[in-house]
């Protein structure tokens, strides 16, 4: 009985088996169809995301696909890496590469790995290693999705390594792979930012060797470096550049921005406060500065600021300064006194600039006042420049002769400091009493003549006989530095010649010359070499419109304050040039008082002219 039942069930099972098998097969195919449909939908969505620029989300979709289709795992992982890379999410691309063991023997995988490894080295602060890795890759080997990554990383690593031109060239190559106008503009700005890092002197050195593709960029950078603080010249020169390089990527946005920045840098004040001590001991000095300042203002062809003149001295400087601010002054020139400058230096916090006409005493605990610039006729600067001239003339050992006054000591200290720094030696320093009748004694002391005389006297007293003594000066010096006003110098120089020093060159500062030609009085100063400002020495300047105006109205050419007229003129002309001098490397302004530059602590220094007395008149040298 049981046997019959089992047999019947077996027959039924065998009969139903084909039908059951058919049912299972149908279910598996439907699942495959469903999965393929899902994969296709995700692929289409990922492609759509890439086309819309949502690379990160597209990459995540490809990662999802790698889990759904094991057979195409590597394909989708690479797609995800490519998507993150195109989205410039190199960190994420590198992370996926490290997490998934891909076949590095595959050339395309190998190149992707090398580029992402190069990026990782760059991020680790090793641009040299980055360059080594990227230098091994040729343009043809780079997958399309990695083109931008390659040139961007290459540009950054070259920039980090100081290879500016190579960095700019790689950054420019990116343009070939960019389509969006906004992205192309951003890339052009990055090229420009690289050129902005290069100094003017380096740009000039690179001009002969720069690739043709970058020549237009280099020329624009040079134009900007040269004229960035002169808006009109900059605009005109850029127009010429644009004619040569039409439809240049930098023209629309970058050049307009440069012109706008230049206009802001050179923006002129609307109201200038001139703070001078117009009463008291500095009255005549201040009047000369004021008249020079106003003469320059009157002859200025640009839009002029209003000028407000204040009587300011060391006792009221803070009060007057505040009054000027309350009056709407947006630029201050002055004060003139050192003590007033000291006070103002530590008591200002306004954003307006101050051009002080003296130099404050900088204390170690004082920090720089960025808005206060210090300009004056510093005698210490002159002494330092004389030292440079003497060393360039081939001298080595100096004799120093200065008055026994605080002013004389300042000049002596400045000269000796610079002279020693330049590698010179000081054989002797002697001081003299100014306005004295005895200039022979200090000269004898300087030249060791007094010791020669003393030896003769000692020998005469010892031997009790008459001895004919021939005085001899010291032989351990090859020139003399003198700091002296004209009245003293006219007596000192003949004494030097009388005491056998006529073959020693004499150097001095501008203080040796009154500024007014008087060959009868200055004939004894013949052959003395000194420094002075162009306003005094340059005959072309003496024929200028402004000198002519000052001569006609104030007889400036006969004034003992000639140099102070020039100080006032330069003070006015510095105002639109301060930003240029302060920010532009190696820049200077050709002024009446000298070639002006700004050094540390906002100090404006003058480069003077070299001159020599010939037949009692100063003659400009070099």
Buried (B, 14 or more C-beta within 10 A) or exposed (E): EEEEEEEEEEEEEEEEEEEEEEEEEEEEEEEEEEEEEBBEEBBEBBEEBBEEEBBBBBBBBBBBBBEBBEEEBBEBBBBBBBBBBBBBBBEBBBBBBEEBEBEEEEEEBBBBBBBBBBBBBBBEEBBEBBBEBBEEBEEEBBBEBBBBBBBBBBBBBBBBBEBBBBBBBBBBBBBEBBEEEEBBBEBBBBBBEBBEEBEBEBBBEBEEEBEEEBBBBBBBBBBBBBBBBBBEBBBEBBEEBBEEBEEBBBBEBBBEEBBEBBEEBBEBBEBBBBBBBBEEEBEEBBBBBBBBBBBBBEEBEEEEBEBBBBBBBBBBBBEBBEBBBEEEBBBBBBBBBBBBBBBBBEEBEBEBBBBBBBBBEBEEEEEEBEBBBBBBBBBBBBBBBBBBBBBEEEBBBBBBBBBBBEBBBBBBBBBBBBBEEBEBEBBBBBBBBBEEEEBBBBBBBBBBBBEBEEEBEEEEEEEEEEEEEEBEBBEEBBBBBBBBBBEBBBBBBBBBBEBBBEEBBBBBBBBBBBBBEEBEBBEBBBEBBBBBBBBBBBEEBBEBEBBEBBBEEBEBBEBEBBBBBBBBBBBBBBBBBBBBBBEBEEBBBEBBBBBBBBEEBBBBBBBBBBBBBBEBBBEBEE
